[in-house]
Amino acid sequence: MSDLDREDTPGTATDGVVPSGAMSTPATMSTGADWEELGEVGDTAPSPSVAPPDGPVLVLGTRKGLWLLGADADRTAGGWQSRGPLLLGHVIQHAMVDPRDRRTLLVAARTGHLGPTVFRSDDLGRTFTEASRPPAFTTGDRLERAVRSVFWLTPGHADQPGTWYAGGSPQGLFRSEDGGDTWDPVAGWNDHPMWETWCEWPEENTPDGSMLHSVLVDPRDPDHLYLGLSAGGVFESTDGGADWAPLNQGCLALFAPVPDPEYGHDPHCVRLHPVAPDRLYQQNHCGIYRMDRPEGRWHRIGDNMPTGIGDIGFPIELHPRDPDTAWVFPMDGTDVWPRTSPGGRPAAYRTSDAGETWTRLDLGLPVRGWFTVKRQAMSVDDRDPVGVYFGATSGEVWGSTDEGTTWGPIVAHLPEIYSLEVADPVER
């Protein structure tokens, strides 16, 4: 109901990877990959890079591996470089560089028939080490749950270096306090007495299984957390994850017997503004919403989208400095939910007034295109003007250096893109 099917087809183990959690001493894998100049999209072949990129770096998780795209300092068209594929053949659900140390790269992967795990790199993908204890439910779990996928990664609070959160499928929450090497289940969530009620369990109606996503940490308080559940809703903790409560008032669940239940909603992506953390946005299965704390109610700002487009989609991204500016990428949610651009005419939409009005942004995008942008596959940099980037299910990456007013292709013909994060790594 809330996501596209994802391929978990058994594959061949590569680079000496052994089954998840089976290593007593993690093996370090060398990829040998270096930067190549992409040139213009459509060039016959990339050429070796003279110097590493000195602009934003895009970290791409795809159905068949990890890629890095690096811009020059001016983010000029034709000035992009590529490194990859890395971890070729692995299903990469999510990957990102830790913004606190700008060095640690964590990768949530499904290694073919070897199962879900997390890889770590301290040199931007030149070498990787698998987690010695990947995310897993407690041994002897009374519900006999087993992690099928590590779906989401979030760095912890700035005052907690080395802390990370991971969301899984089924809908488990896990925490690492050593930079992603060892992971423990968050008992306050996974063993909460309402877990079976809030989560899709044991029956899961979400395509390819339910997932826990959108783990958010309040920059003012490391104990104040949010998370999103497919077909479950948004939940909040104020005690570091020891206890949780639904936070769904104002949201609609038009697929449910009651349209405004306490839980059972389907958030696709939830964002907290980094400099105004009382402002949250949500792209939901049933619309676009905004919340301003301390009020605990969502307001449907998607009602202001054009009627012929609607307010259904997967991603929502926020301006790093202006809490009133956000971008979405709508998809067709009619009838059988084609999950393609409405009318086959892809466009992003931007609000600059907290959702009161929306502007269509399609200059430079294909006139016709039948793709989707997944919930983790749109991101922004912190430059001025802000750069906006998205990866498509068709394997293309598009970028804008004027906050979405105009777009240009960066790379094409990659595998289906699951996630895109922007980084400014120390190591290049």
Secondary structure, 3 states (H helix, E strand, C coil): CCCCCCCCCCCCCCCCCCCCCCCCCCCEEECCCCCEECCCCCCCCCEECCCCCCCCEEEEEECCEEEEEECCCCCCCCCCEEEEEECCCCEEEEEEECCCCCCCEEEEEECHHHCEEEEEECCCCCEEEECCECCCCCCCCCCCCCCCEEEEEEECCCCCCCCEEEEEECCCEEEECCCCCECEECHHHHCCCCHHHHCCCCCCCCCCCCCEEEEEECCCCCCCEEEEECCEEEEEECCCCCCCEECCCCCCCCCCCCCCCCCCECEEEEEECCCCCCEEEEEECCEEEEEECCCCCCEEHHHHCCCCCCCCEEEEEECCCCCCCEEEEECCCCCCCCCCCHHHCCCEEEECCCCCCCEEECECCCCCCCCCCCCECEEECCCCCCCEEEECCCCCEEEECCCCCECEEEECCCCCEEEEEEECCCCC
